[in-house]
Amino acid sequence: MMKKFRVQIKAYQHKADFDIEALDTAIGIEHAILDKIGKKDISFVEDRHLQKNVRYITYEEIVNGIQSHQESLPQEKIA
């Protein structure tokens, strides 16, 4: 079943905040994020308040237009 998620990416003193619609699985969310990146539908903005070593992706489900804190993806080294 497709669900709507809010995704935040913060890396290398840049950030992006966007919504996706995806299957409610880690792979489904990953594919939806990669599709959005591939289509260049994501705008990254500079955020000098972020430390240079900060790199993470978070997501939360949106239910009836309201965000419900759900999960953070585990931090992994980005090659």
N, CA, C and O of each residue as an XYZ file, in Angstrom:
316
protein
N       0.837     -1.171      0.000
C       0.000      0.000      0.000
C       0.893      1.250      0.000
O       1.847      1.339      0.773
N       0.579      2.188     -0.855
C       1.341      3.429     -0.963
C       0.956      4.369      0.177
O      -0.214      4.494      0.537
N       1.975      5.026      0.734
C       1.771      6.003      1.794
C       2.599      7.242      1.486
O       3.552      7.192      0.707
N       2.220      8.353      2.110
C       2.935      9.604      1.905
C       3.913      9.801      3.064
O       3.569      9.591      4.227
N       5.161     10.216      2.717
C       6.207     10.421      3.709
C       6.879     11.779      3.491
O       7.020     12.244      2.360
N       7.289     12.399      4.594
C       8.120     13.592      4.538
C       9.551     13.125      4.749
O       9.836     12.395      5.699
N      10.455     13.543      3.864
C      11.861     13.132      3.909
C      12.731     14.367      4.108
O      12.510     15.407      3.487
N      13.721     14.235      4.981
C      14.709     15.294      5.170
C      16.096     14.690      4.979
O      16.430     13.657      5.560
N      16.895     15.359      4.151
C      18.275     14.944      3.924
C      19.166     16.090      4.372
O      18.956     17.242      3.992
N      20.160     15.761      5.181
C      21.135     16.765      5.626
C      22.523     16.168      5.430
O      22.844     15.118      5.985
N      23.343     16.856      4.629
C      24.690     16.356      4.350
C      25.559     17.488      3.822
O      25.120     18.310      3.017
N      26.804     17.510      4.295
C      27.808     18.426      3.764
C      27.333     19.883      3.774
O      27.511     20.608      2.795
N      26.733     20.298      4.879
C      26.234     21.656      5.085
C      25.158     22.064      4.075
O      25.017     23.241      3.745
N      24.405     21.079      3.594
C      23.249     21.326      2.732
C      22.081     20.508      3.271
O      22.277     19.504      3.955
N      20.868     20.948      2.957
C      19.687     20.208      3.402
C      18.592     20.275      2.347
O      18.540     21.186      1.520
N      17.719     19.273      2.407
C      16.549     19.212      1.533
C      15.393     18.660      2.359
O      15.598     17.839      3.253
N      14.190     19.109      2.062
C      12.981     18.692      2.773
C      11.889     18.526      1.714
O      11.526     19.494      1.046
N      11.363     17.308      1.555
C      10.396     17.059      0.494
C       9.489     15.894      0.863
O       9.770     15.151      1.803
N       8.406     15.741      0.123
C       7.454     14.644      0.328
C       7.590     13.624     -0.791
O       7.909     13.962     -1.931
N       7.340     12.370     -0.437
C       7.316     11.293     -1.427
C       6.083     10.433     -1.175
O       5.491     10.478     -0.097
N       5.714      9.668     -2.160
C       4.701      8.635     -1.996
C       5.378      7.316     -2.322
O       5.952      7.148     -3.398
N       5.305      6.363     -1.364
C       6.056      5.120     -1.528
C       5.381      3.973     -0.801
O       4.504      4.171      0.040
N       5.815      2.760     -1.147
C       5.404      1.591     -0.374
C       5.982      1.724      1.030
O       7.060      2.293      1.206
N       5.286      1.212      2.011
C       5.711      1.347      3.407
C       6.761      0.297      3.769
O       6.577     -0.501      4.688
N       7.863      0.319      3.024
C       9.010     -0.551      3.295
C      10.271      0.283      3.097
O      10.248      1.304      2.410
N      11.363     -0.157      3.699
C      12.624      0.570      3.544
C      13.031      0.649      2.076
O      13.484      1.695      1.612
N      12.875     -0.441      1.351
C      13.236     -0.469     -0.076
C      12.316      0.456     -0.873
O      12.780      1.169     -1.763
N      11.017      0.450     -0.564
C      10.073      1.325     -1.264
C      10.412      2.790     -1.063
O      10.364      3.581     -2.006
N      10.754      3.153      0.168
C      11.113      4.540      0.470
C      12.426      4.905     -0.210
O      12.556      5.990     -0.777
N      13.397      4.000     -0.155
C      14.688      4.246     -0.809
C      14.500      4.475     -2.306
O      15.083      5.408     -2.858
N      13.715      3.661     -2.961
C      13.492      3.802     -4.408
C      12.793      5.115     -4.724
O      13.135      5.772     -5.707
N      11.816      5.511     -3.905
C      11.111      6.772     -4.145
C      12.056      7.963     -4.001
O      11.974      8.914     -4.778
N      12.953      7.917     -3.012
C      13.933      8.990     -2.833
C      14.882      9.036     -4.028
O      15.152     10.111     -4.564
N      15.389      7.872     -4.448
C      16.304      7.829     -5.593
C      15.620      8.295     -6.876
O      16.246      8.972     -7.692
N      14.349      7.945     -7.069
C      13.607      8.421     -8.241
C      13.530      9.944     -8.237
O      13.728     10.584     -9.269
N      13.244     10.517     -7.081
C      13.122     11.968     -6.961
C      14.474     12.631     -7.234
O      14.533     13.658     -7.911
N      15.557     12.052     -6.714
C      16.890     12.589     -6.978
C      17.218     12.480     -8.470
O      17.750     13.421     -9.060
N      16.904     11.343     -9.073
C      17.175     11.128    -10.492
C      16.438     12.097    -11.394
O      16.947     12.479    -12.447
N      15.239     12.500    -10.989
C      14.448     13.461    -11.772
C      14.841     14.900    -11.469
O      14.304     15.832    -12.067
N      15.785     15.084    -10.535
C      16.241     16.409    -10.107
C      15.082     17.235     -9.555
O      15.000     18.442     -9.787
N      14.181     16.567     -8.816
C      13.038     17.232     -8.205
C      13.336     17.722     -6.794
O      12.440     18.222     -6.114
N      14.578     17.586     -6.345
C      14.940     17.970     -4.982
C      15.837     19.192     -5.043
O      16.810     19.227     -5.796
N      15.503     20.185     -4.250
C      16.337     21.385     -4.152
C      17.099     21.347     -2.838
O      16.502     21.349     -1.761
N      18.414     21.313     -2.932
C      19.253     21.380     -1.748
C      19.611     22.843     -1.495
O      19.957     23.575     -2.422
N      19.527     23.257     -0.245
C      19.904     24.616      0.121
C      21.044     24.555      1.127
O      21.150     23.617      1.918
N      21.878     25.559      1.080
C      23.026     25.602      1.981
C      22.562     25.904      3.399
O      21.675     26.732      3.608
N      23.160     25.234      4.360
C      22.874     25.466      5.779
C      24.196     25.443      6.530
O      24.664     24.380      6.937
N      24.787     26.587      6.711
C      26.099     26.680      7.345
C      26.050     26.341      8.830
O      27.095     26.207      9.466
N      24.845     26.200      9.393
C      24.715     25.818     10.790
C      24.972     24.324     11.000
O      25.247     23.892     12.119
N      24.884     23.541      9.932
C      25.166     22.111     10.029
C      26.673     21.891     10.087
O      27.442     22.575      9.412
N      27.071     20.946     10.889
C      28.483     20.605     10.934
C      28.853     19.842      9.657
O      28.010     19.173      9.059
N      30.088     19.948      9.257
C      30.531     19.324      8.014
C      30.411     17.811      8.038
O      30.232     17.197      6.986
N      30.504     17.192      9.210
C      30.458     15.731      9.279
C      29.035     15.196      9.469
O      28.867     13.991      9.658
N      28.012     16.048      9.425
C      26.624     15.596      9.564
C      26.140     15.052      8.222
O      26.201     15.732      7.198
N      25.650     13.786      8.254
C      25.103     13.168      7.036
C      24.006     12.207      7.473
O      24.297     11.143      8.018
N      22.740     12.575      7.237
C      21.679     11.644      7.575
C      20.399     11.926      6.790
O      20.201     13.007      6.235
N      19.552     10.917      6.770
C      18.235     10.990      6.138
C      17.217     10.588      7.193
O      17.393      9.580      7.876
N      16.158     11.367      7.328
C      15.060     10.989      8.213
C      13.772     10.979      7.394
O      13.664     11.655      6.371
N      12.800     10.201      7.862
C      11.500     10.221      7.213
C      10.428      9.988      8.256
O      10.663      9.372      9.295
N       9.237     10.500      7.951
C       8.086     10.289      8.816
C       6.836     10.215      7.954
O       6.733     10.894      6.933
N       5.899      9.394      8.368
C       4.659      9.215      7.619
C       3.767     10.431      7.817
O       3.733     11.026      8.894
N       3.054     10.786      6.772
C       2.078     11.866      6.827
C       0.698     11.227      6.758
O       0.375     10.553      5.780
N      -0.118     11.433      7.788
C      -1.461     10.865      7.862
C      -2.453     12.005      7.939
O      -2.402     12.818      8.862
N      -3.359     12.070      6.972
C      -4.368     13.139      6.917
C      -3.726     14.522      6.998
O      -4.240     15.411      7.677
N      -2.616     14.698      6.312
C      -1.931     15.979      6.270
C      -1.133     16.309      7.519
O      -0.574     17.402      7.613
N      -1.065     15.400      8.479
C      -0.345     15.633      9.728
C       0.846     14.688      9.789
O       0.717     13.494      9.520
N       2.009     15.233     10.147
C       3.204     14.409     10.260
C       3.200     13.687     11.595
O       2.896     14.267     12.637
N       3.539     12.427     11.538
C       3.647     11.649     12.767
C       5.066     11.113     12.848
O       5.497     10.361     11.974
N       5.797     11.494     13.894
C       7.191     11.050     13.998
C       7.214      9.530     13.921
O       6.530      8.846     14.684
N       8.010      9.009     12.988
C       7.996      7.575     12.820
C       9.366      6.948     12.961
O       9.544      6.066     13.800
N      10.324      7.362     12.186
C      11.581      6.616     12.174
C      12.707      7.436     11.580
O      12.472      8.316     10.752
N      13.906      7.157     11.991
C      15.119      7.711     11.386
C      15.870      6.545     10.783
O      15.984      5.485     11.399
N      16.375      6.735      9.599
C      17.187      5.710      8.978
C      18.504      5.634      9.736
O      19.005      6.668     10.178
N      19.080      4.454      9.902
C      20.337      4.356     10.634
C      21.448      5.125      9.915
O      21.514      5.143      8.686
N      22.300      5.745     10.690
C      23.399      6.487     10.086
C      24.415      5.496      9.529
O      24.849      4.570     10.214
N      24.774      5.711      8.296
C      25.776      4.888      7.650
C      26.732      5.801      6.915
O      26.359      6.891      6.482
N      27.954      5.355      6.779
C      28.937      6.156      6.063
C      28.529      6.273      4.610
O      28.225      5.277      3.954
N      28.524      7.487      4.117
C      28.175      7.740      2.716
C      29.475      7.819      1.934
O      30.341      8.641      2.234
N      29.607      6.963      0.933
C      30.852      6.895      0.172
C      31.018      8.119     -0.701
O      32.013      8.236     -1.417
